[in-house]
Structures are given as C-alpha cells and as structure tokens.
Amino acid sequence: GHCHPKVVDALIEQAKRLTLSSRAFYNDKFPMLAEYLSHTLGYDMVLPMNTGAEGVETAIKLARKWGYEKKNIPKNE
C-alpha cells in the first residue's frame, strides 16, 4: 500500500546518505561507482548522465567528434 513503513524508512535512509547524484556537486559515492563500472565493463572511463536527454546529447557530440577525427568529415557538416 501507500506509505509502507519499510519503503518510507528506506527513503529516509537514502536521503541521509545521498539525495542528488549530479556530477556538478562532489559526493563520495561517485568515485566508487566509476571504479566499479569501469572495472566491470572494461572501460577506461565512465560518464554517467542524469537524464536520457543528456545521454543522447553526449552520444551525438561523441559521434560527431569521432567523425571529424577518424573519418575526416569537415566540421559543421
């Protein structure tokens, strides 16, 4: 049901630890997440996003950069 005590308690405990996971603000949890993800997935770096829109925008920028550098596509084309 609504406001189950276990759910409410879990929300309160999480709010005490970390309420916002933006990269704009330092938190002590992000380095552990980045290490875990890069090790588990085999990548050198990770760049988590807060929204799908951020993820898509970043993917487009990376694809364009790749095209400029690897395929020699003229900029702004």
C-alpha positions as CSV (number, residue, x, y, z in Angstrom):
1,G,0.0,0.0,0.0
2,H,0.8,3.6,0.1
3,C,3.5,4.8,2.6
4,H,4.5,1.4,3.7
5,P,6.8,1.8,6.7
6,K,9.7,-0.2,5.1
7,V,9.6,2.0,1.9
8,V,9.4,5.2,3.9
9,D,12.3,4.1,6.1
10,A,14.4,3.2,3.0
11,L,13.7,6.6,1.5
12,I,14.7,8.4,4.7
13,E,17.9,6.4,5.0
14,Q,18.8,7.1,1.4
15,A,18.1,10.8,1.8
16,K,20.5,10.9,4.7
17,R,23.3,9.5,2.5
18,L,22.9,10.9,-0.9
19,T,19.9,12.9,-2.3
20,L,21.4,14.1,-5.6
21,S,23.9,12.4,-7.8
22,S,24.8,15.2,-10.2
23,R,28.4,15.5,-11.4
24,A,28.1,19.2,-10.7
25,F,28.5,18.5,-7.0
26,Y,31.1,16.4,-5.2
27,N,29.9,13.3,-3.4
28,D,31.9,10.5,-2.0
29,K,29.9,7.8,-3.8
30,F,30.7,8.7,-7.4
31,P,34.4,7.6,-7.3
32,M,33.3,4.1,-6.1
33,L,30.6,3.9,-8.8
34,A,33.0,5.0,-11.5
35,E,35.6,2.5,-10.4
36,Y,33.1,-0.3,-10.3
37,L,31.6,0.4,-13.7
38,S,34.9,0.9,-15.5
39,H,36.3,-2.3,-14.0
40,T,33.2,-4.3,-14.5
41,L,32.5,-3.1,-18.1
42,G,36.2,-2.9,-19.1
43,Y,36.2,0.8,-20.0
44,D,38.9,3.4,-19.1
45,M,36.3,6.0,-18.2
46,V,32.6,6.3,-17.5
47,L,30.4,9.4,-17.8
48,P,27.0,8.8,-16.1
49,M,24.1,11.1,-17.0
50,N,21.1,12.2,-15.0
51,T,18.6,12.1,-17.9
52,G,18.1,10.4,-21.2
53,A,18.3,13.8,-23.0
54,E,21.8,14.3,-21.5
55,G,22.9,10.9,-22.7
56,V,21.6,11.4,-26.2
57,E,23.2,14.8,-26.5
58,T,26.5,13.5,-25.3
59,A,26.3,10.5,-27.7
60,I,25.7,12.8,-30.6
61,K,28.7,15.0,-29.6
62,L,30.9,11.9,-29.3
63,A,29.7,10.6,-32.7
64,R,30.4,14.0,-34.3
65,K,33.9,14.2,-32.8
66,W,34.6,10.6,-34.0
67,G,33.5,11.6,-37.5
68,Y,35.7,14.7,-37.5
69,E,38.8,12.8,-36.2
70,K,38.5,9.4,-37.7
71,K,36.6,10.0,-40.9
72,N,38.0,13.5,-41.6
73,I,34.4,14.8,-42.1
74,P,34.7,18.6,-42.3
75,K,33.4,20.4,-39.2
76,N,29.8,21.6,-39.2
77,E,28.7,19.1,-41.9
